[in-house]
Amino acid sequence: MTLKFTACLFISIIFSFSLNATHIRGGEIEVEKIGNHTYKINLILYLNSNSPVTQPSATINLGDGTNNTANISVTETISNDTYKNTYEITKSYTAPGTYLISFTEFNRNASILNIANSVDVPFYVETFLNIEKEITNSYPTLFPLTLNKIPAGANLNISIASFDKEGDDLFYKIITPKQATNTDVPGYRIPSAEVFEINSTTGLLSIKNFTQIGLYTIAIEISEKRNSKLLSKTVRDFQLEVIPSAFFNFKPPIISSNFDLVNYTPNHGDVLKLNIIGKFPQSTPGFSTSILGNAISQLNATTTLKDSISGNFFYCNQVEFVFDTALYRKNGYDIIFRQIKNGTNIELTDTIITIYLRNPKVDYTVSVYNAYQENAVPTTVYPNPTSNNVNVKFKDNKVITFVLYSVSSQKLITQKIDQYNNIINLSNFNPGIYYYTLSSTDGEITSRGKILKE
C-alpha cells in the first residue's frame, strides 16, 4: 500500500510539474497611475489554449516587501491557440521611492530551443517604477502582443511598441530573459542580430530570413525616460514559433508612404483621418488588418480593388485619431498597422506609420517602417541611448545622408555615410534628446528616429 501510494504521489508530482511547464507563453506588468501614489497594476499573461492547465490567480511582488494575490479580471482570445489573462490589483505606496514589481512562475514551456532545459527554468517578468513627488507620470501603455506563428525564411516586422501619453521617450532593446530578480536565465542564446533586430526608438522587431523551425523566447526591455531621467523600465517576455514555410507562400502588401489626408484639421483636439493604401506584390491573398494606437478608430473594413490597367491589387483602409498638438510635435505619432493571414494566426507583418508635424498649421511628414517598403534602405542606429558616438548600419551598398536635429528643429549635423564610413560623433553635444533622418541619394527620407545622448 505504501509503495503504491508513493508511486502514485511521484507520478502526480511529475504530472503536475509537466502541466505547469506548458501553459505560459509570455507576459508583462503594466502600471497606471490613478491617484497620489496609488496605482493600478495589471499582470498580463499569454497562455496556451491547448494546455489543460489554467492560471486562475497570480501572486505579484509589489516591491515594498509585500505580495498580493490577484484573480483574473479579464480573459481575451488572442489566436486559435493563445489567450490572454489580466490580473488586476490596486496598490497605494506610502512614500515616493523606487519599486520593483515582479511575478514568478516555477516553470517555462518545454522545448524552447534557445533556453537550455527550459522546462526547469522559472518564468519571470518585472516593472521598475521611480515615484517622485515633483514628477507627474502615467507610465507607458503596452500595445498587445500577438505571439503569432512565423513562417521559416520570411522577412517581417512585429511591433513591441508602447505609447506614452505625456510624450516621454521610450527605448527598446533585446535582453537576456530573467528567472528571478537580478538573475538571468542560464544558457540563454540571444538570436543573432542578423536575424532578430529591434529598432531602439520605434519598438519594431525585424525578423529576417529565420529558417530554424521551433519555439523561441525573446525578452524586450522598455525604458521610459524624461530629460534623461529613468522613470520606469518594463520587461516583456514572450515566445515566437517558427513554422515550415509551406504554410506561407506569399508576401504581405506593401504600405505606401504617400497618404491621402481627408478633412485635415490642425487644431488641438480635432480628428485627423488617413487613407492607408497598400499594394499586393502578387495575386491578392486573404488577410485581415487591425490598427493600434492611442485614440485610434478604424472607420471602414479593408476594401480590395484591382487596377484595370496594371492588374495589380490594392486595398484602402481609412483610420482616424484625435489630434494632440504638443505630443505630435515632440515625438511624432505611431500607428501600428497589423496584417494577419485569414483563417490562421500566421503573422504577415506589422507596419509602423509615424506622423511627424513640423508645423501643425502648415504641413506634415509621414514616415513608414515596413519590411517590404519599396526603395527603402534598411538601417539601424546604435547604441541608443549613447554617451559618445552612434553607428549607422545598413546592408545595401549605397551612400545615404544622416541629418541630426535639436528638439527645436535646428539642423546640427549633415553627414554622408556609407558601409565603411558610418560613425556619427556626438561627443560635443550636451546630454538630451536629438532627432535624425536618413535619406537616399534622391533626397527621399527612408528612416527617422530619435537619439538619447547621456
SETORLO-347357 format. One record per residue (C-alpha): residue in one letter; x, z, y. Coordinates in pm, whole numbers, m for minus. Last residue first. Example, Ala and Ser with C-alpha at 12.3 -4.5 7.8 and 13.67 -1.06 7.14 Angstrom:
<pafis>
   type       xx       zz       yy
      s     1367      714     m106
      a     1230      780     m450
</pafis>
This chain:
<pafis>
   type       xx       zz       yy
      e     2350    m2192     6055
      k     2263    m2553     6140
      l     1920    m2636     5993
      i     1867    m3008     5950
      k     1542    m3201     5994
      g     1403    m3521     5848
      r     1390    m3896     5873
      s     1402    m4193     5642
      t     1377    m4573     5646
      i     1363    m4631     6023
      e     1374    m5010     6072
      g     1658    m5117     6304
      d     1748    m5440     6125
      t     2063    m5280     5980
      s     1856    m5003     5820
      s     1778    m4678     5999
      l     1826    m4311     5915
      t     1665    m4058     6149
      y     1766    m3702     6227
      y     1624    m3379     6364
      y     1806    m3059     6462
      i     1712    m2692     6416
      g     1944    m2410     6523
      p     2302    m2290     6525
      n     2507    m2440     6811
      f     2673    m2778     6771
      n     3048    m2846     6766
      s     3079    m2817     6386
      l     2810    m3077     6320
      n     3038    m3346     6174
      i     2843    m3612     5983
      i     3016    m3735     5666
      n     2921    m4076     5520
      n     3222    m4301     5541
      y     3262    m4436     5186
      q     2902    m4520     5098
      d     2828    m4644     5450
      i     2771    m4485     5788
      k     2717    m4596     6146
      q     2687    m4298     6381
      t     2460    m4208     6672
      i     2486    m3841     6763
      l     2313    m3617     7021
      k     1994    m3800     7126
      q     1775    m3557     7320
      s     1432    m3523     7153
      s     1372    m3165     7283
      v     1434    m3023     6934
      s     1776    m3194     6950
      y     1829    m3535     6794
      l     2075    m3682     6541
      v     2091    m4056     6467
      f     2235    m4196     6143
      t     2263    m4575     6119
      i     2289    m4758     5789
      v     2551    m4985     5635
      k     2465    m5107     5288
      n     2598    m5096     4933
      d     2290    m4918     4800
      k     2337    m4583     4634
      f     2278    m4338     4916
      k     2434    m4003     5003
      v     2457    m3870     5358
      n     2688    m3571     5381
      v     2642    m3283     5623
      n     2914    m3090     5807
      n     2953    m2732     5935
      s     2728    m2436     5861
      t     2465    m2624     5665
      p     2100    m2575     5570
      n     2085    m2839     5422
      p     2391    m2949     5227
      y     2308    m3237     5212
      v     2126    m3547     5338
      t     1991    m3759     5052
      t     1908    m4128     5080
      p     1710    m4402     4903
      v     1726    m4711     5133
      a     1376    m4856     5163
      n     1315    m5232     5159
      e      986    m5192     4969
      q      860    m4842     4907
      y      856    m4769     4535
      a      983    m4412     4533
      n      784    m4339     4849
      y      870    m4123     5149
      v      674    m4283     5436
      s      742    m4220     5805
      v      474    m4271     6069
      t      563    m4266     6438
      y      317    m4201     6721
      d      236    m4326     7069
      v      134    m4240     7421
      k      m72    m3924     7468
      p       72    m3741     7167
      n      428    m3806     7285
      r      696    m3849     7022
      l      441    m3767     6755
      y      568    m3758     6397
      i      336    m3833     6106
      t      483    m3780     5759
      i      336    m3963     5460
      i      462    m3808     5138
      t      398    m4025     4832
      d      344    m3871     4490
      t      393    m4090     4184
      l      229    m4223     3870
      e      183    m3890     3693
      i       28    m3907     3347
      n     m262    m3662     3315
      t     m469    m3922     3139
      g     m804    m4102     3167
      n     m704    m4282     3486
      k     m334    m4289     3577
      i     m263    m4038     3853
      q     m172    m4106     4218
      r     m105    m3832     4474
      f      m91    m3897     4851
      i       69    m3597     5020
      i        4    m3590     5394
      d      279    m3422     5593
      y      261    m3351     5966
      g      554    m3367     6204
      n      783    m3073     6264
      k      762    m2983     6633
      r      533    m3242     6793
      y      287    m3225     6506
      l      261    m2846     6527
      a      213    m2824     6903
      t      m52    m3095     6924
      d     m272    m2987     6633
      f     m502    m3276     6531
      v     m756    m3210     6257
      f     m733    m3444     5959
      e     m890    m3765     5837
      v     m845    m3990     5536
      q     m936    m4351     5459
      n     m829    m4512     5133
      c     m769    m4887     5103
      y     m654    m5074     4796
      f     m462    m5395     4742
      f     m437    m5643     4456
      n     m224    m5953     4493
      g     m367    m6300     4424
      s     m171    m6438     4719
      i     m456    m6638     4875
      s     m772    m6459     4759
      d     m623    m6114     4821
      k     m788    m5881     4572
      l     m951    m5555     4679
      t     m962    m5201     4540
      t    m1154    m4935     4735
      t    m1045    m4575     4686
      a    m1331    m4335     4750
      n    m1417    m4251     5106
      l    m1354    m3996     5378
      q    m1090    m3782     5212
      s    m1060    m3461     5409
      i     m749    m3290     5540
      a     m738    m2957     5727
      n     m394    m2879     5579
      g     m263    m3141     5343
      l     m325    m3291     5001
      i     m487    m3623     4914
      s     m600    m3719     4566
      t     m592    m4057     4401
      s     m717    m4206     4076
      f     m580    m4493     3873
      g     m699    m4789     3668
      p     m442    m5065     3677
      t     m443    m5368     3910
      s     m221    m5653     3794
      q      132    m5626     3929
      p      323    m5469     4221
      f       m5    m5314     4342
      k      m27    m5286     4720
      g     m145    m4973     4905
      i     m307    m4925     5246
      i     m385    m4584     5392
      n     m648    m4608     5668
      l     m587    m4312     5896
      k     m824    m4097     6100
      l     m724    m3833     6354
      v     m981    m3569     6446
      d     m955    m3387     6777
      g     m840    m3026     6803
      h     m567    m3096     7059
      n     m626    m3428     7234
      p     m473    m3749     7101
      t     m785    m3938     6990
      y     m721    m4234     6756
      n    m1057    m4375     6652
      v     m903    m4564     6356
      l     m528    m4592     6314
      d     m424    m4871     6076
      f     m100    m4778     5911
      n      204    m4997     5853
      s      432    m4797     5623
      s      250    m4945     5324
      i      219    m4743     5006
      i      340    m4932     4699
      p      101    m4901     4405
      p      226    m4739     4084
      k      433    m4930     3829
      f      302    m5043     3494
      n      364    m4991     3123
      f      339    m4619     3071
      f      232    m4468     2740
      a      493    m4673     2554
      s      748    m4498     2778
      p      763    m4204     2539
      i      684    m3867     2704
      v      881    m3642     2942
      e      711    m3307     2994
      l      775    m3112     3313
      q      759    m2735     3326
      f      730    m2491     3616
      d      899    m2211     3811
      r      819    m2190     4185
      v     1043    m1937     4362
      t      939    m1816     4708
      k     1151    m1705     5004
      s     1017    m1549     5323
      l     1102    m1483     5687
      l     1470    m1585     5695
      k     1585    m1603     6058
      s     1742    m1939     6157
      n     1508    m1974     6460
      r     1216    m1934     6218
      k     1289    m1979     5850
      e     1081    m2017     5533
      s     1280    m2074     5213
      i     1132    m2249     4910
      e     1327    m2213     4583
      i     1244    m2464     4309
      a     1275    m2392     3937
      i     1256    m2667     3673
      t     1183    m2624     3302
      y     1196    m2918     3061
      l      984    m3033     2765
      g     1076    m3343     2564
      i     1189    m3705     2576
      q     1529    m3777     2731
      t     1494    m4100     2931
      f     1495    m3989     3295
      n     1515    m4309     3500
      k     1500    m4133     3835
      i     1292    m3826     3908
      s     1259    m3750     4278
      l     1128    m3409     4385
      l      976    m3432     4736
      g      998    m3095     4909
      t     1010    m3259     5253
      t     1309    m3072     5401
      s     1554    m3033     5111
      n     1459    m3361     4943
      i     1484    m3275     4576
      e     1691    m3456     4311
      f     1646    m3490     3936
      v     1816    m3781     3757
      e     2145    m3846     3938
      a     2137    m3482     4045
      s     2181    m3397     3677
      p     1925    m3167     3521
      i     2015    m2798     3555
      r     2114    m2659     3216
      y     2013    m2299     3154
      g     2226    m2106     2903
      p     2136    m1769     3046
      v     1828    m1748     3271
      d     1944    m1598     3599
      t     1927    m1224     3671
      n     1890    m1090     4026
      t     1537     m967     3944
      a     1447    m1081     3594
      q     1442    m1398     3378
      k     1533    m1629     3665
      p     1528    m2007     3681
      t     1850    m2176     3801
      i     1791    m2335     4139
      i     1667    m2665     4283
      k     1639    m2653     4662
      y     1368    m2662     4928
      f     1366    m2577     5299
      l     1069    m2489     5519
      d     1091    m2458     5898
      d      813    m2260     6062
      g      533    m2473     6209
      e      287    m2190     6250
      k       50    m2346     5995
      d      320    m2359     5729
      f      251    m2613     5457
      s      420    m2637     5120
      a      573    m2928     4931
      i      662    m2947     4563
      s      574    m3317     4566
      i      648    m3521     4257
      n      815    m3860     4305
      l      865    m4138     4054
      n     1112    m4357     3873
      a     1013    m4403     3508
      g     1257    m4418     3216
      a     1056    m4185     2995
      p      696    m4148     3114
      i      635    m3819     3295
      k      348    m3591     3192
      n      175    m3395     3462
      l      254    m3043     3574
      t       10    m3097     3865
      l      138    m2837     4111
      p      m88    m2708     4386
      f       18    m2710     4755
      l      175    m2377     4849
      t       60    m2228     5181
      p      353    m2083     5373
      y      360    m1735     5531
      s      116    m1601     5799
      n      379    m1469     6039
      t      364    m1261     6354
      i      710    m1126     6435
      e      779     m823     6657
      k      699     m560     6398
      e      897     m721     6115
      i      797     m796     5756
      n     1056     m998     5561
      l      891    m1102     5236
      f     1061    m1226     4915
      t      849    m1398     4651
      e      924    m1381     4279
      v      875    m1556     3946
      y      983    m1457     3592
      f      929    m1591     3240
      p     1133    m1397     2982
      v     1369    m1575     2738
      d     1322    m1538     2359
      v     1116    m1856     2311
      s     1364    m2040     2533
      n     1641    m2019     2273
      a     1873    m2216     2506
      i     1691    m2341     2814
      n     1723    m2714     2896
      l     1521    m2842     2600
      i     1225    m2607     2619
      s     1126    m2584     2252
      a      937    m2252     2266
      n      745    m2152     2575
      r      865    m1855     2777
      n      849    m1496     2664
      f      806    m1140     2797
      e      612    m1219     3114
      t      748    m1095     3448
      f      591    m1099     3797
      s      756    m1029     4131
      i      714     m919     4493
      l     1045     m849     4671
      y      985     m654     4993
      t     1183     m641     5317
      g     1080     m396     5589
      p      800     m303     5823
      a      605        9     5725
      t      325      138     5503
      y      255     m185     5321
      s     m112     m267     5262
      k     m175     m472     4947
      t     m473     m680     4843
      i     m475     m827     4490
      e     m556    m1168     4348
      y     m481    m1317     4008
      t     m521    m1697     4010
      n     m542    m1883     3679
      k     m462    m2254     3650
      y     m549    m2479     3357
      t     m339    m2725     3160
      d     m403    m2957     2862
      n     m660    m3207     2990
      s     m547    m3158     3348
      i     m561    m2897     3625
      t     m874    m2705     3523
      e     m933    m2413     3758
      t     m976    m2037     3697
      v    m1029    m1798     3991
      s    m1016    m1417     4034
      i     m845    m1331     3706
      n     m772     m958     3676
      a     m499     m777     3866
      t     m266     m498     3753
      n      m77     m338     4042
      n      279     m209     4041
      t      453       28     4283
      g      816       88     4388
      d      782      m97     4717
      g      839     m449     4584
      l      482     m516     4476
      n      551     m562     4103
      i      252     m756     3969
      t       79     m683     3639
      a     m134     m968     3505
      s     m484     m986     3357
      p     m697    m1208     3133
      q     m399    m1421     3020
      t     m524    m1624     2726
      v     m354    m1701     2396
      p     m515    m1955     2162
      s     m288    m2221     2317
      n     m422    m2573     2368
      s     m518    m2512     2732
      n     m157    m2425     2821
      l     m143    m2209     3133
      y      m37    m2252     3496
      l      m11    m1907     3654
      i      m75    m1824     4020
      l      m13    m1469     4144
      n     m200    m1433     4471
      i     m112    m1156     4716
      k     m350    m1092     5005
      y     m154     m898     5264
      t     m190     m597     5493
      h       98     m503     5727
      n     m146     m543     6019
      g     m417     m766     5874
      i     m489    m1066     5650
      k     m137    m1202     5589
      e     m131    m1449     5301
      v      117    m1440     5013
      e      163    m1688     4725
      i      340    m1598     4401
      e      442    m1877     4162
      g      384    m2001     3809
      g      455    m2240     3527
      r      369    m2349     3174
      i      262    m2011     3034
      h       88    m2034     2693
      t      332    m2075     2408
      a      559    m1774     2387
      n      286    m1514     2377
      l      149    m1680     2065
      s      480    m1661     1882
      f      525    m1300     1989
      s      185    m1211     1844
      f      248    m1400     1522
      i      579    m1218     1473
      i      412     m881     1538
      s      123     m957     1301
      i      361    m1077     1028
      f      558     m750     1055
      l      237     m541     1052
      c      110     m726      745
      a      443     m673      566
      t      446     m303      659
      f       86     m260      540
      k      159     m438      213
      l      470     m223      155
      t      281       95      239
      m        0        0        0
</pafis>
